[in-house]
Amino acid sequence: MRAVTVPEPGRAAAEAFVAEHLSPVVRGPVAGSERFRGGQAAADAALAGYDVTGYRRRRNEVWPPERRGASALSPYIRHGLLPPRRVWDHVAGGASGDVRKFRDELLWQEFARHWYARLGTGTRQGVRRELAGSDRPGWDRSMACVDLAVGELERDGWLVNQTRMWLASEWAVRNGTWWRHGEDEFFTHLLDGSRAANRLGWQWTTGVGSSKHYGFSRWQVNKRAPGLCDTCAHRHDCPIEHWPDDQRFVEVERPTTSDDLLGPDAVSGDDGVEAVWLTAESLGDDDPALTAHPDLPAVFVFDTPLLDRLRLSAKRLVFLAETLAELGTRRPVELHVGRPADALVGRPVAVTHAPVPGFAHHSGAVRPAEVHPWPWLVAPTSRNVSSFTAWRRSSKMP
């Protein structure tokens, strides 16, 4: 465990920070996303500039990029820079169909957190059934549609929802490659990568967490990316010309649900707090623990044992470093590299609960003096998380 100096604000300083302190645990070259910048100011600007008009009609468009209607807010939502409630309120007053569809997608992200908090590590396998899988290559980049999507994944750390489904279906449904390996590949690169939304998306697309799988074919490419096939080497012999064959699924024992990761529903503890512990789930100015203690230093630990196992692209770490550097212009920030418990045990810290297994593991060792509830958009219950529809019916919506 070692304390490190907070970098100066800006992309270059963030990349230098990652290169100096974290390069042994990242995959690939140290470079930030070509599209997204970290930090509260970038998040605020992205939200302020977002107009929901046309979202329902254009959210699934892929190519050319100017046809797209996706909001591209997900990296900021995922890391707590834009709380879902703030995003929900931002689109109020737009066309009713666009607002409804946008909020449906926001609720899907919320459902993913509930689903993951209730099932935890049980989501490592299909929660309804499983696919046989192999270690064969998952993507053929000689196809223009696949190359476009994989290129954006690796360069920007972000994809529109449609190309996420294309790549997941191509990987697991058509090529029969292990879906968990594909989910890991997404997790490596996506700035909005979370085991909640990312894993739920893969389970839904491949059919291991739903009643049917998504069949990627040329029809979708022609509809969502008109003209792209004309640029492809396979335009006359397309490997995805026809609907894919049905896959053979294996029944599995469904994981049991638990409320262990949902966290407190009110602030617990209050014992002479001296610092605020930040996690990668919640780095924004609206973090409940930060707002409760505006004058205390914030502490963040780059968990190198975890990062060594994950081998994330440097894009995610540069995004985090930019965010923390900018935060350091508004309040004291401490950064550490190593095991979180080594930096935090014995310190009376406040923290916002994060509904993920890793937080439960670390907080058990750290024993924070004060824990704030996760800022749910939909209050958690012990009701059904077997499907998005069932969850919506059994929950009180905003």
C-alpha positions, 0 to 999 in steps of 0.5 A: 500500500502506498499513497500517491500524489493526485494528478493535475486536472486534464487528460495528459496528467491522468494518462501519466498517472496511470502509466506511472502507478498502474501500468503493470495491471492494465491491458494494452497501451495507456491511453484514454477514451477518444470520446469521453472525458472523466470528471463532474464537469464533463458529466454535467456538460453531457447532461446539459447538452442532451435533448431527448427529442427523437430518442424513441425513433433513433436510439437503435441507429448505428451508422453513420454516427450522425443518425444515432439517438443514444444519449451516451450518458451511461459512463457518467451514470455508471460511476455516480457522476450523474445520479439516475434521479437527476437524469430522470428529471432532466428529460421531463417536458420532452415529447411523451413517447421519447421521455417514456422510452428514455425512462424505460431504458433508465429503469432497465439500468436500475433493474440491473442493479437490483438484479445483481444486488439480489443474485450477486455472484450467482449471475456468473452462470445463466440464471435461467439456463446455460449454453454450451460454449467453446474457446473459438474466436468470438468475432470475425473483424473481416465483417464491416459491422463487427469491425465497426463495433469492436473498433468503437469498443476498443477505442472509445470504451462505449457502444450503442445498445444495438451494437452491444447486442450484435457483438454478444449474439455474434460471439455466443449465439452464432459462434458458440463461444463462451458467453462469460468470456465475451462479457469479460471482454466487454467489461475490460473495455466499457467505461460503463462496464458493470457486472450488473448492466453488462452481465444482464445484457449478455444474459438477455441477448444470449438467452441464458437469462431470458426465454429467447436469444437475440438473433443477429443477422444482416437484416439488422445491419441493413436496417440500423446501418444502411450502406455499411454492408456496401463497404464490406468484403463479404457484401456478396457472401455475407456470413450472417445473411440468414437468421442463426440456428437455434442454440441448444440450452442446458437447464441449470439450477437457478441462483437464490436471491438474497437481500444482503447486498441491498444495503441500509435504508437509512444512514447507519453509524456516526462515530467521529468521521474523519474522511469520506471513502469513495468507490468507483460506483459513486464518484460524483459530487452528489455522492451521499457521503460526500454531500454529508461531509463537504469539508472532509477529505475524500479517499480513493484506493486503486485496488491493485490486487483486483485490477491485476485479476481484471486486467482492464483497459487503461481507458477506464482507469484514465477516466477515473484518474481524470475524475478524481483529479478534478474532484481534487480542485474542489476538496482535499483528495487522498489517493492510494494504490494497493489493498483498500483495507490497508489504507482504511482499516482503523480510520473512521470513514463515511461511505456510500453503500454500493450494491455489489459483492466487492463492497460487501467484502471490503467494508467487512474489513474496513468497518466504516464509521458511517454508511449512507444508503445507495441512492436508488431510483426505485426503492428496493424490495424483496420482490421478484427480480426474475424479469424486468417486467415482473420487477416493474409490476411489483415495485413502486416506480418514480 
